[in-house]
Amino acid sequence: MDNLVLVRVAAALAAEIEGSLLVHVGEETETRFRLVFESGGRRIGVTASLHPVLPWIGRPPGPSASRGQPAKTAFAAGLAKAFRGLRVARVEKLGPDRVLVVAFSDGSALVAELLTHGANLVHLDGSRRVVACARHSGRREPAGPRRAYEPPPLPEGRLVRSERRLETSTRSSIARAPKARRRSRR
């Protein structure tokens, strides 16, 4: 997923799911996870794909109440147990690379690292320590349980704006991104 596209996706997801409850975690395939949130009686489906070449996160077309298959792996079952019924506190894009954080009301979080050939979902506890991850990337030492979470490093030789300029440009990109409209069901 392109980094600038992720800025807009983060803003749209924040508008849609901040304040909602997570009601279901399921798996569509080994590399696709389905999260279903509920807000005001409306269900909102979000899919995270860890496909090695085209990782992405977002609202796929089709019925948003679709739940996917029940959790098959220990990772997905752990997510379902830990996050079900928690309220989403915030959704934010983290740093200069393709990392999105869904933070919950108890301080825990689900981090989507959407890097080509290194995509991963990471479950963090309230003290930002790794509880579990969906995949272990060969590019870096895998995030092990109970280690402090560190975002993946940028590729070597990649130029990054100063942190202050990056923060300012990210904030202005998010502000310019069209806000998703909340649809009310009547």
C-alpha positions as CSV (number, residue, x, y, z in Angstrom):
1,M,0.0,0.0,0.0
2,D,1.4,3.4,-1.0
3,N,2.3,5.6,2.0
4,L,0.3,8.6,0.9
5,V,-2.8,6.4,0.2
6,L,-2.3,5.0,3.8
7,V,-2.5,8.5,5.2
8,R,-6.0,8.9,3.6
9,V,-7.1,5.4,4.6
10,A,-6.1,6.1,8.2
11,A,-8.2,9.3,8.2
12,A,-11.2,7.5,6.7
13,L,-10.9,4.6,9.1
14,A,-10.5,7.0,12.0
15,A,-13.8,8.7,11.0
16,E,-15.5,5.3,10.6
17,I,-14.4,3.3,13.6
18,E,-13.1,5.6,16.4
19,G,-15.4,5.1,19.3
20,S,-16.9,1.8,17.9
21,L,-16.7,-1.6,19.6
22,L,-14.8,-4.5,18.0
23,V,-17.3,-7.4,17.9
24,H,-15.6,-10.0,15.7
25,V,-12.1,-11.1,14.5
26,G,-12.0,-13.7,11.8
27,E,-9.8,-15.0,9.0
28,E,-10.6,-15.0,5.3
29,T,-7.4,-16.7,4.4
30,E,-3.9,-17.3,6.0
31,T,-3.0,-13.7,5.0
32,R,-6.4,-11.9,5.3
33,F,-8.0,-10.9,8.6
34,R,-11.4,-9.5,9.0
35,L,-12.4,-7.2,11.9
36,V,-16.0,-6.2,12.4
37,F,-16.8,-3.1,14.5
38,E,-20.2,-1.9,15.7
39,S,-21.2,1.7,16.1
40,G,-24.8,2.9,16.6
41,G,-26.3,-0.4,15.6
42,R,-24.3,-0.4,12.3
43,R,-21.6,-3.0,11.5
44,I,-18.4,-1.8,9.8
45,G,-16.1,-4.4,8.3
46,V,-12.3,-3.8,7.9
47,T,-10.0,-6.2,6.2
48,A,-6.2,-6.4,6.6
49,S,-4.3,-8.3,3.9
50,L,-0.7,-9.4,4.6
51,H,-0.2,-10.5,1.0
52,P,3.6,-10.4,0.4
53,V,3.4,-8.2,-2.7
54,L,0.3,-6.1,-2.1
55,P,-0.4,-5.7,1.6
56,W,-3.4,-3.4,2.4
57,I,-6.0,-2.5,5.0
58,G,-9.4,-0.9,4.4
59,R,-13.1,-1.3,3.8
60,P,-13.5,-3.9,1.0
61,P,-16.5,-3.7,-1.3
62,G,-19.5,-5.8,-0.4
63,P,-21.5,-6.4,2.7
64,S,-19.7,-4.8,5.7
65,A,-21.4,-7.2,8.2
66,S,-19.6,-10.2,6.6
67,R,-17.6,-11.8,9.3
68,G,-15.2,-14.1,7.5
69,Q,-14.3,-17.5,8.9
70,P,-13.9,-18.0,12.7
71,A,-10.4,-17.7,14.0
72,K,-8.2,-20.6,12.8
73,T,-4.8,-19.7,14.0
74,A,-3.6,-19.1,17.6
75,F,-2.8,-15.5,16.6
76,A,-6.4,-14.7,15.3
77,A,-8.0,-16.5,18.3
78,G,-5.8,-14.5,20.7
79,L,-6.9,-11.3,18.9
80,A,-10.5,-12.2,19.2
81,K,-10.2,-13.0,22.9
82,A,-8.1,-9.9,23.7
83,F,-10.0,-7.3,21.7
84,R,-13.6,-8.4,21.5
85,G,-15.9,-5.8,23.1
86,L,-13.2,-3.1,23.4
87,R,-13.8,0.4,22.2
88,V,-11.5,1.9,19.6
89,A,-9.7,4.9,21.1
90,R,-7.9,6.1,18.0
91,V,-6.6,5.1,14.5
92,E,-3.3,6.6,13.5
93,K,-0.6,6.3,10.9
94,L,2.7,5.8,12.6
95,G,5.9,7.5,11.4
96,P,7.3,7.8,7.9
97,D,6.6,4.2,6.7
98,R,3.5,2.2,6.1
99,V,2.4,1.4,9.7
100,L,-1.2,1.9,11.0
101,V,-2.1,1.6,14.6
102,V,-5.6,0.8,15.9
103,A,-5.5,1.7,19.7
104,F,-8.1,0.4,22.1
105,S,-9.6,1.9,25.2
106,D,-7.6,-0.4,27.5
107,G,-4.3,0.8,26.1
108,S,-3.7,-2.3,23.9
109,A,-3.3,-2.0,20.1
110,L,-3.3,-3.8,16.8
111,V,-0.5,-2.6,14.5
112,A,-0.6,-3.2,10.8
113,E,2.8,-3.1,9.2
114,L,2.0,-2.9,5.5
115,L,5.5,-3.4,4.0
116,T,6.0,-5.2,0.8
117,H,7.5,-8.6,1.6
118,G,7.3,-7.8,5.3
119,A,3.7,-7.2,6.1
120,N,2.6,-8.2,9.6
121,L,-0.1,-7.7,12.2
122,V,1.2,-7.2,15.7
123,H,-0.8,-7.4,18.9
124,L,0.5,-5.0,21.6
125,D,-0.5,-4.9,25.3
126,G,-1.2,-1.7,27.3
127,S,2.5,-1.1,27.9
128,R,3.3,-1.4,24.1
129,R,5.0,-4.8,24.5
130,V,4.4,-7.4,21.8
131,V,1.9,-10.1,22.7
132,A,1.9,-11.9,19.4
133,C,2.4,-11.4,15.6
134,A,0.7,-12.9,12.6
135,R,3.9,-13.4,10.7
136,H,7.6,-13.3,11.3
137,S,9.5,-11.2,8.7
138,G,12.9,-12.4,7.5
139,R,14.1,-8.9,7.1
140,R,14.6,-8.2,10.8
141,E,14.5,-10.0,14.0
142,P,10.9,-11.0,14.6
143,A,9.1,-9.1,17.3
144,G,9.0,-11.6,20.1
145,P,6.5,-11.8,22.9
146,R,7.0,-9.3,25.7
147,R,9.6,-7.3,23.7
148,A,9.0,-3.5,23.5
149,Y,7.5,-2.8,20.1
150,E,9.6,-0.9,17.5
151,P,8.3,0.0,14.1
152,P,10.1,-1.7,11.2
153,P,13.2,0.2,10.0
154,L,13.1,2.2,6.8
155,P,14.9,0.6,3.8
156,E,18.5,1.6,3.6
157,G,19.3,4.7,1.5
158,R,15.8,6.1,1.8
159,L,15.7,9.8,2.4
160,V,13.3,10.9,5.2
161,R,12.4,14.4,6.0
162,S,13.2,15.7,9.4
163,E,10.7,14.4,12.0
164,R,9.1,17.8,12.5
165,R,8.6,18.4,8.8
166,L,7.3,14.8,8.4
167,E,4.8,15.3,11.3
168,T,3.6,18.6,9.8
169,S,3.2,17.2,6.3
170,T,1.4,14.1,7.6
171,R,-1.0,16.2,9.7
172,S,-1.7,18.5,6.7
173,S,-2.3,15.4,4.4
174,I,-4.7,14.0,6.9
175,A,-6.5,17.3,7.2
176,R,-6.9,17.5,3.5
177,A,-8.1,13.9,3.2
178,P,-11.9,13.7,2.6
179,K,-13.7,12.7,5.8
180,A,-15.7,9.5,5.5
181,R,-19.4,10.2,6.0
182,R,-21.1,8.3,8.7
183,R,-24.3,6.7,7.3
184,S,-27.2,6.5,9.6
185,R,-29.6,3.6,9.3
186,R,-33.2,4.4,9.8
